[in-house]
Amino acid sequence: MQPLDAVLIYEVNQWGRKRSNFLSVANLTILGGFILPTTTASENVTANAILIDVQQGYPYGHAEVSHEDESLTTSWGSESTRDGLREPTRTTAVKRLSEDVQEMLSKLRLQLAEQRHG
């Protein structure tokens, strides 16, 4: 069996934003700012990983995913809405990345087995 001395390097980037919609004119009133959904809050995540041979620096494979969640909210509640989106969005992206990495490793195992027996 051929040993595989490799390291998996990954990173997760996340950013959020708020966008006003056509109801944002209601933010001029206290009632509109608290009640009407005048803002779209969103969280975006990109996660990527690369498997690298530690002796030669050869990249065996890579994976990358992105995920976005968004929600309508009031203008004066948009930060708490973004806070509520932050962790689930990151968790979903990292879960999808781990699934892609598992698939990449399965393919690599098959390739290494074929090289040994081929």
MDAnalysis code that builds the backbone (N, CA, C; Angstrom):
import MDAnalysis as mda
import numpy as np

u = mda.Universe.empty(354, n_residues=118, atom_resindex=np.repeat(np.arange(118), 3), trajectory=True)
u.add_TopologyAttr("name", ["N", "CA", "C"] * 118)
u.add_TopologyAttr("resid", np.arange(1, 119))
u.add_TopologyAttr("resname", ["MET", "GLN", "PRO", "LEU", "ASP", "ALA", "VAL", "LEU", "ILE", "TYR", "GLU", "VAL", "ASN", "GLN", "TRP", "GLY", "ARG", "LYS", "ARG", "SER", "ASN", "PHE", "LEU", "SER", "VAL", "ALA", "ASN", "LEU", "THR", "ILE", "LEU", "GLY", "GLY", "PHE", "ILE", "LEU", "PRO", "THR", "THR", "THR", "ALA", "SER", "GLU", "ASN", "VAL", "THR", "ALA", "ASN", "ALA", "ILE", "LEU", "ILE", "ASP", "VAL", "GLN", "GLN", "GLY", "TYR", "PRO", "TYR", "GLY", "HIS", "ALA", "GLU", "VAL", "SER", "HIS", "GLU", "ASP", "GLU", "SER", "LEU", "THR", "THR", "SER", "TRP", "GLY", "SER", "GLU", "SER", "THR", "ARG", "ASP", "GLY", "LEU", "ARG", "GLU", "PRO", "THR", "ARG", "THR", "THR", "ALA", "VAL", "LYS", "ARG", "LEU", "SER", "GLU", "ASP", "VAL", "GLN", "GLU", "MET", "LEU", "SER", "LYS", "LEU", "ARG", "LEU", "GLN", "LEU", "ALA", "GLU", "GLN", "ARG", "HIS", "GLY"])
u.atoms.positions = np.array([
    [0.840, -1.175, 0.000],
    [0.000, 0.000, 0.000],
    [0.889, 1.244, 0.000],
    [0.553, 2.193, -0.831],
    [1.326, 3.431, -0.948],
    [0.872, 4.424, 0.128],
    [1.817, 4.889, 0.977],
    [1.420, 5.861, 1.997],
    [1.141, 7.225, 1.366],
    [0.277, 7.961, 1.993],
    [-0.069, 9.298, 1.520],
    [0.239, 10.275, 2.643],
    [1.329, 11.024, 2.487],
    [1.690, 12.055, 3.456],
    [1.186, 13.379, 2.923],
    [0.019, 13.768, 3.392],
    [-0.608, 14.979, 2.865],
    [-1.243, 15.768, 3.998],
    [-1.494, 17.014, 3.704],
    [-2.165, 17.891, 4.655],
    [-3.349, 18.544, 3.936],
    [-4.450, 18.664, 4.671],
    [-5.631, 19.327, 4.138],
    [-5.660, 20.743, 4.712],
    [-5.607, 21.719, 3.830],
    [-5.657, 23.123, 4.239],
    [-7.008, 23.670, 3.796],
    [-7.684, 24.334, 4.717],
    [-8.987, 24.883, 4.352],
    [-9.155, 26.271, 4.938],
    [-10.080, 27.034, 4.347],
    [-10.424, 28.344, 4.878],
    [-11.898, 28.606, 4.647],
    [-12.461, 29.397, 5.520],
    [-13.865, 29.777, 5.437],
    [-13.928, 31.294, 5.502],
    [-14.546, 31.895, 4.512],
    [-14.729, 33.354, 4.475],
    [-16.213, 33.658, 4.548],
    [-16.557, 34.648, 5.347],
    [-17.964, 34.992, 5.511],
    [-18.128, 36.503, 5.525],
    [-19.191, 36.976, 4.909],
    [-19.494, 38.395, 4.926],
    [-20.996, 38.562, 4.829],
    [-21.465, 39.666, 5.329],
    [-22.898, 39.944, 5.305],
    [-23.162, 41.309, 4.716],
    [-24.423, 41.538, 4.397],
    [-24.796, 42.843, 3.867],
    [-26.280, 43.083, 4.110],
    [-26.630, 44.333, 4.016],
    [-28.024, 44.750, 4.121],
    [-28.355, 45.564, 2.881],
    [-29.536, 45.313, 2.323],
    [-29.994, 46.081, 1.161],
    [-31.409, 46.578, 1.443],
    [-31.644, 47.823, 1.123],
    [-32.984, 48.375, 1.268],
    [-33.824, 47.985, 0.070],
    [-35.128, 47.850, 0.275],
    [-36.032, 47.560, -0.835],
    [-36.977, 48.748, -1.036],
    [-37.958, 48.570, -1.874],
    [-38.829, 49.679, -2.240],
    [-39.654, 50.208, -1.063],
    [-39.788, 49.445, 0.010],
    [-40.527, 49.908, 1.178],
    [-39.686, 50.795, 2.093],
    [-38.424, 51.019, 1.751],
    [-37.514, 51.738, 2.642],
    [-37.922, 53.185, 2.906],
    [-38.782, 53.746, 2.081],
    [-39.258, 55.113, 2.358],
    [-40.020, 55.133, 3.682],
    [-40.543, 53.993, 4.111],
    [-41.264, 53.926, 5.385],
    [-40.327, 54.070, 6.578],
    [-39.011, 53.954, 6.349],
    [-38.059, 54.125, 7.448],
    [-38.060, 55.546, 7.997],
    [-38.665, 56.474, 7.270],
    [-38.747, 57.858, 7.734],
    [-39.679, 57.989, 8.932],
    [-40.503, 56.986, 9.143],
    [-41.402, 57.001, 10.301],
    [-40.949, 55.931, 11.288],
    [-41.212, 56.170, 12.536],
    [-40.840, 55.200, 13.573],
    [-41.586, 53.895, 13.350],
    [-42.861, 54.002, 13.056],
    [-43.675, 52.809, 12.842],
    [-43.158, 51.994, 11.659],
    [-42.810, 52.642, 10.565],
    [-42.309, 51.945, 9.384],
    [-40.993, 51.251, 9.640],
    [-40.106, 51.890, 10.396],
    [-38.804, 51.305, 10.697],
    [-38.881, 50.077, 11.578],
    [-39.924, 50.001, 12.405],
    [-40.070, 48.857, 13.309],
    [-40.931, 47.734, 12.753],
    [-41.840, 48.043, 11.840],
    [-42.833, 47.039, 11.434],
    [-42.646, 46.532, 10.011],
    [-42.399, 47.402, 9.063],
    [-42.361, 46.981, 7.661],
    [-41.025, 46.336, 7.300],
    [-41.054, 45.258, 6.489],
    [-39.815, 44.599, 6.044],
    [-39.131, 45.413, 4.952],
    [-38.357, 46.401, 5.366],
    [-37.751, 47.338, 4.422],
    [-36.332, 46.964, 4.026],
    [-35.796, 45.899, 4.603],
    [-34.395, 45.542, 4.395],
    [-34.263, 44.047, 4.135],
    [-33.346, 43.702, 3.240],
    [-32.971, 42.303, 3.038],
    [-31.593, 42.113, 3.660],
    [-31.533, 41.255, 4.668],
    [-30.252, 40.946, 5.321],
    [-29.756, 39.628, 4.744],
    [-28.466, 39.562, 4.429],
    [-27.930, 38.328, 3.860],
    [-26.557, 38.030, 4.433],
    [-26.241, 36.751, 4.472],
    [-24.927, 36.261, 4.873],
    [-24.414, 35.362, 3.761],
    [-23.166, 35.559, 3.375],
    [-22.529, 34.783, 2.318],
    [-21.296, 34.092, 2.878],
    [-21.091, 32.848, 2.472],
    [-19.933, 32.083, 2.926],
    [-19.304, 31.381, 1.732],
    [-17.992, 31.445, 1.630],
    [-17.256, 30.592, 0.712],
    [-16.273, 29.785, 1.561],
    [-16.184, 28.517, 1.237],
    [-15.266, 27.629, 1.951],
    [-14.510, 26.822, 0.908],
    [-13.194, 26.699, 1.089],
    [-12.417, 25.910, 0.143],
    [-11.344, 25.132, 0.882],
    [-10.927, 24.062, 0.245],
    [-9.911, 23.187, 0.831],
    [-9.021, 22.658, -0.277],
    [-7.777, 22.362, 0.089],
    [-6.830, 21.770, -0.850],
    [-6.039, 20.709, -0.098],
    [-5.833, 19.575, -0.752],
    [-5.047, 18.477, -0.194],
    [-3.689, 18.489, -0.885],
    [-2.632, 18.692, -0.091],
    [-1.282, 18.878, -0.646],
    [-0.333, 17.825, -0.090],
    [0.498, 17.260, -0.971],
    [1.573, 16.350, -0.560],
    [2.579, 17.144, 0.258],
    [2.902, 16.649, 1.465],
    [3.781, 17.425, 2.344],
    [5.245, 17.366, 1.926],
    [5.639, 16.377, 1.146],
    [7.045, 16.267, 0.754],
    [7.344, 17.018, -0.540],
    [6.446, 16.937, -1.507],
    [6.722, 17.536, -2.811],
    [5.863, 18.761, -3.124],
    [4.858, 19.021, -2.311],
    [3.993, 20.169, -2.562],
    [2.988, 19.941, -3.679],
    [2.829, 18.697, -4.108],
    [1.899, 18.365, -5.183],
    [0.460, 18.462, -4.672],
    [-0.407, 19.195, -5.378],
    [-1.807, 19.253, -4.950],
    [-2.574, 18.024, -5.457],
    [-3.102, 17.239, -4.542],
    [-3.885, 16.062, -4.911],
    [-5.292, 16.412, -5.355],
    [-5.833, 17.474, -4.813],
    [-7.184, 17.875, -5.189],
    [-7.631, 19.079, -4.387],
    [-8.749, 19.653, -4.808],
    [-9.304, 20.795, -4.093],
    [-10.822, 20.753, -4.168],
    [-11.448, 21.496, -3.268],
    [-12.904, 21.605, -3.233],
    [-13.262, 23.028, -2.842],
    [-14.365, 23.516, -3.374],
    [-14.823, 24.865, -3.041],
    [-16.339, 24.902, -3.089],
    [-16.941, 25.522, -2.098],
    [-18.391, 25.693, -2.056],
    [-18.710, 27.119, -1.628],
    [-19.890, 27.541, -1.969],
    [-20.383, 28.825, -1.474],
    [-21.848, 28.646, -1.091],
    [-22.286, 29.451, -0.150],
    [-23.661, 29.356, 0.329],
    [-24.117, 30.738, 0.762],
    [-25.374, 31.049, 0.475],
    [-25.932, 32.340, 0.863],
    [-27.317, 32.123, 1.460],
    [-27.598, 32.807, 2.546],
    [-28.930, 32.839, 3.142],
    [-29.339, 34.295, 3.254],
    [-30.622, 34.553, 3.037],
    [-31.098, 35.915, 3.202],
    [-32.500, 35.902, 3.782],
    [-32.859, 37.040, 4.360],
    [-34.150, 37.157, 5.015],
    [-34.616, 38.601, 4.956],
    [-35.907, 38.797, 4.800],
    [-36.479, 40.139, 4.888],
    [-36.591, 40.514, 6.356],
    [-36.344, 41.772, 6.655],
    [-36.392, 42.231, 8.040],
    [-36.753, 43.707, 8.073],
    [-37.029, 44.181, 9.255],
    [-37.251, 45.619, 9.409],
    [-35.897, 46.315, 9.428],
    [-35.909, 47.579, 9.160],
    [-34.661, 48.332, 9.127],
    [-33.957, 48.306, 10.474],
    [-34.720, 48.451, 11.534],
    [-34.117, 48.527, 12.862],
    [-33.927, 47.160, 13.507],
    [-34.175, 46.085, 12.785],
    [-33.921, 44.740, 13.296],
    [-32.965, 43.959, 12.416],
    [-32.366, 44.649, 11.457],
    [-31.562, 43.937, 10.465],
    [-30.292, 43.330, 11.045],
    [-29.680, 43.968, 12.024],
    [-28.442, 43.403, 12.597],
    [-28.722, 42.102, 13.340],
    [-29.804, 42.057, 14.098],
    [-30.128, 40.812, 14.802],
    [-30.526, 39.716, 13.812],
    [-31.155, 40.084, 12.701],
    [-31.481, 39.097, 11.670],
    [-30.206, 38.539, 11.053],
    [-29.246, 39.413, 10.751],
    [-27.957, 38.942, 10.212],
    [-27.241, 38.054, 11.211],
    [-27.291, 38.424, 12.498],
    [-26.666, 37.594, 13.528],
    [-27.300, 36.201, 13.544],
    [-28.613, 36.133, 13.352],
    [-29.308, 34.846, 13.332],
    [-28.985, 34.015, 12.102],
    [-28.609, 34.659, 11.011],
    [-28.253, 33.948, 9.776],
    [-26.806, 33.470, 9.786],
    [-25.962, 34.140, 10.548],
    [-24.513, 33.945, 10.463],
    [-24.084, 32.494, 10.721],
    [-24.419, 31.939, 11.862],
    [-23.946, 30.596, 12.223],
    [-24.555, 29.496, 11.340],
    [-25.878, 29.489, 11.098],
    [-26.432, 28.438, 10.224],
    [-25.856, 28.474, 8.802],
    [-25.588, 29.665, 8.292],
    [-25.024, 29.783, 6.952],
    [-23.620, 29.185, 6.904],
    [-22.817, 29.508, 7.898],
    [-21.451, 28.972, 7.972],
    [-21.491, 27.447, 8.149],
    [-22.369, 26.968, 9.003],
    [-22.477, 25.529, 9.243],
    [-22.852, 24.782, 7.973],
    [-23.795, 25.316, 7.217],
    [-24.205, 24.676, 5.966],
    [-23.054, 24.619, 4.975],
    [-22.318, 25.720, 4.838],
    [-21.199, 25.745, 3.891],
    [-20.109, 24.763, 4.294],
    [-19.763, 24.720, 5.570],
    [-18.706, 23.817, 6.022],
    [-19.139, 22.361, 5.878],
    [-20.409, 22.081, 6.120],
    [-20.918, 20.709, 5.929],
    [-20.806, 20.310, 4.458],
    [-21.207, 21.205, 3.565],
    [-21.099, 20.903, 2.139],
    [-19.647, 20.732, 1.712],
    [-18.732, 21.549, 2.286],
    [-17.312, 21.403, 1.971],
    [-16.803, 20.043, 2.440],
    [-17.190, 19.630, 3.630],
    [-16.724, 18.323, 4.135],
    [-17.230, 17.183, 3.266],
    [-18.442, 17.299, 2.736],
    [-18.962, 16.279, 1.820],
    [-18.147, 16.250, 0.529],
    [-17.803, 17.431, 0.009],
    [-16.992, 17.495, -1.208],
    [-15.583, 16.954, -0.971],
    [-15.017, 17.239, 0.197],
    [-13.685, 16.723, 0.530],
    [-13.733, 15.203, 0.645],
    [-14.785, 14.679, 1.250],
    [-14.931, 13.220, 1.355],
    [-14.995, 12.585, -0.036],
    [-15.731, 13.204, -0.942],
    [-15.815, 12.707, -2.320],
    [-14.448, 12.776, -3.007],
    [-13.721, 13.882, -2.794],
    [-12.389, 14.035, -3.371],
    [-11.458, 12.935, -2.864],
    [-11.512, 12.639, -1.562],
    [-10.664, 11.592, -0.986],
    [-11.029, 10.211, -1.516],
    [-12.304, 9.957, -1.721],
    [-12.732, 8.668, -2.287],
    [-12.185, 8.481, -3.698],
    [-12.263, 9.542, -4.504],
    [-11.720, 9.474, -5.863],
    [-10.210, 9.268, -5.843],
    [-9.532, 9.927, -4.923],
    [-8.082, 9.784, -4.806],
    [-7.709, 8.352, -4.410],
    [-8.461, 7.765, -3.497],
    [-8.205, 6.373, -3.112],
    [-8.335, 5.438, -4.309],
    [-9.369, 5.664, -5.121],
    [-9.560, 4.835, -6.318],
    [-8.400, 5.008, -7.295],
    [-7.957, 6.240, -7.490],
    [-6.841, 6.501, -8.402],
    [-5.562, 5.833, -7.910],
    [-5.316, 5.926, -6.621],
    [-4.111, 5.295, -6.062],
    [-4.180, 3.770, -6.167],
    [-5.376, 3.213, -5.971],
    [-5.539, 1.760, -6.097],
    [-5.318, 1.313, -7.536],
    [-5.810, 2.080, -8.502],
    [-5.624, 1.760, -9.909],
    [-4.126, 1.831, -10.295],
    [-3.422, 2.808, -9.758],
    [-1.994, 2.935, -10.045],
    [-1.215, 1.744, -9.476],
    [-1.615, 1.265, -8.321],
    [-0.946, 0.131, -7.689],
    [-1.177, -1.161, -8.473],
    [-2.385, -1.322, -8.975],
    [-2.739, -2.570, -9.655],
    [-2.672, -2.473, -11.171],
    [-2.453, -1.287, -11.697],
    [-2.487, -1.086, -13.132],
    [-1.163, -1.158, -13.738],
])
